[in-house]
Amino acid sequence: MASSVRRMPEFRAIRNDPKSALRQELLFAFHILDLFGHPSGRGAHLTARLPGSDTFLFHIHNYGFGEVTPDHIHEADFELNVLSAKDIDVNPTLHIHTRIYMARPDVTCIAHTHAKHVAALSAIGQNIQPVTQSAARLYDDSVFFDEDDGVALGKEPGTLMAQALGARSAMVLKCHGLLAVGRSIPEAVLLANTMEENAEIQLLAMAASGGKLDLPSPEGSRRSKEYLRSDRAITRSWATWMRQLERERPDVLRMM
């Protein structure tokens, strides 16, 4: 039973080329976030880099996450110069990612989406407050960013976001959406989805109680976070999503 619960679907795993393996995992992540219902459209982005590198992988601007194929994933440097092809449309707001990568050597994946419940929570000026045990992944790890300057063009907005994020893993962007960073692609995806799931429950709880929240204890939240953010727990979550991808979009597993 245990092996069945942890089973990964069959796909041609790339093992001897770290960059190609990262590209493959990023492809899966785009589709997993799309299955989770994260709006992507024109403005959302998901990127990844090899540890310590000064380049990153991104997808062509104006493609939704559910449309991404290997041909849509390219490599750029921190000046947004595309290194892997010519005439590729780069989202100009990706300097949010470059500035965070420069400030945070531990981060290898960044997700930004316009998840509707986080966007709604942000519109009433509220940060994530972990209201469930599973949301303890975000305990003392989310910051609210008062984003009033419109579309984040150029390097300065990214620098300000990186400074505001500090050592944390999650950011609620005012009237906008979410940002999640991780030590790995699975961790960033897990945190992005946890933000959206918690935001929905938080809004429901606030509506039912007139805004009052009876939160889990700090001690319990810290213990839960330590377990739920462990590499083992993240790997099990990723295996679950990969099986969902296998059921709902099997062609994606055969794209690489």
URBEL-V99541 format. One record per backbone hydrogen bond with DSSP energy under -1.0 kcal/mol. NH is the residue of the N-H (numbers start at 1). CO is the residue of the C=O. If there is no record, write none. Layout:
BEGIN
nh = (NH | NH)
co = (CO | CO)
END
This chain:
BEGIN
nh = (5 | 6 | 13 | 21 | 22 | 23 | 24 | 25 | 26 | 27 | 28 | 29 | 30 | 31 | 32 | 33 | 34 | 35 | 36 | 37 | 38 | 44 | 45 | 47 | 48 | 49 | 53 | 56 | 57 | 58 | 60 | 61 | 63 | 67 | 68 | 72 | 73 | 74 | 76 | 77 | 80 | 83 | 84 | 94 | 96 | 98 | 99 | 100 | 101 | 102 | 103 | 104 | 107 | 108 | 109 | 110 | 111 | 112 | 113 | 114 | 119 | 120 | 121 | 122 | 123 | 124 | 125 | 126 | 136 | 137 | 138 | 139 | 141 | 143 | 145 | 147 | 153 | 159 | 160 | 161 | 162 | 163 | 164 | 165 | 166 | 168 | 169 | 170 | 171 | 172 | 173 | 174 | 176 | 177 | 178 | 179 | 180 | 181 | 182 | 188 | 189 | 190 | 191 | 192 | 193 | 194 | 195 | 196 | 197 | 198 | 199 | 200 | 201 | 202 | 203 | 204 | 205 | 206 | 207 | 208 | 209 | 211 | 221 | 222 | 223 | 224 | 225 | 226 | 227 | 228 | 229 | 230 | 234 | 235 | 236 | 237 | 238 | 239 | 240 | 241 | 242 | 243 | 244 | 245 | 246 | 247 | 248 | 249 | 252 | 254 | 255)
co = (1 | 2 | 11 | 17 | 18 | 19 | 20 | 21 | 22 | 23 | 24 | 25 | 26 | 27 | 28 | 29 | 30 | 31 | 32 | 34 | 33 | 40 | 112 | 110 | 57 | 108 | 50 | 76 | 48 | 74 | 72 | 89 | 60 | 64 | 65 | 69 | 70 | 58 | 56 | 81 | 77 | 75 | 75 | 91 | 93 | 94 | 95 | 96 | 97 | 98 | 99 | 100 | 104 | 182 | 182 | 47 | 180 | 45 | 178 | 39 | 115 | 116 | 117 | 118 | 119 | 121 | 122 | 121 | 133 | 134 | 135 | 136 | 138 | 170 | 172 | 145 | 151 | 155 | 156 | 157 | 158 | 159 | 160 | 161 | 162 | 165 | 141 | 141 | 179 | 143 | 177 | 145 | 173 | 173 | 113 | 171 | 111 | 169 | 109 | 184 | 185 | 186 | 187 | 188 | 189 | 190 | 191 | 192 | 193 | 194 | 195 | 196 | 197 | 198 | 199 | 200 | 201 | 202 | 203 | 204 | 205 | 206 | 217 | 218 | 219 | 220 | 221 | 222 | 223 | 224 | 225 | 227 | 230 | 231 | 232 | 233 | 234 | 235 | 236 | 237 | 238 | 239 | 240 | 241 | 242 | 243 | 244 | 245 | 249 | 251 | 252)
END
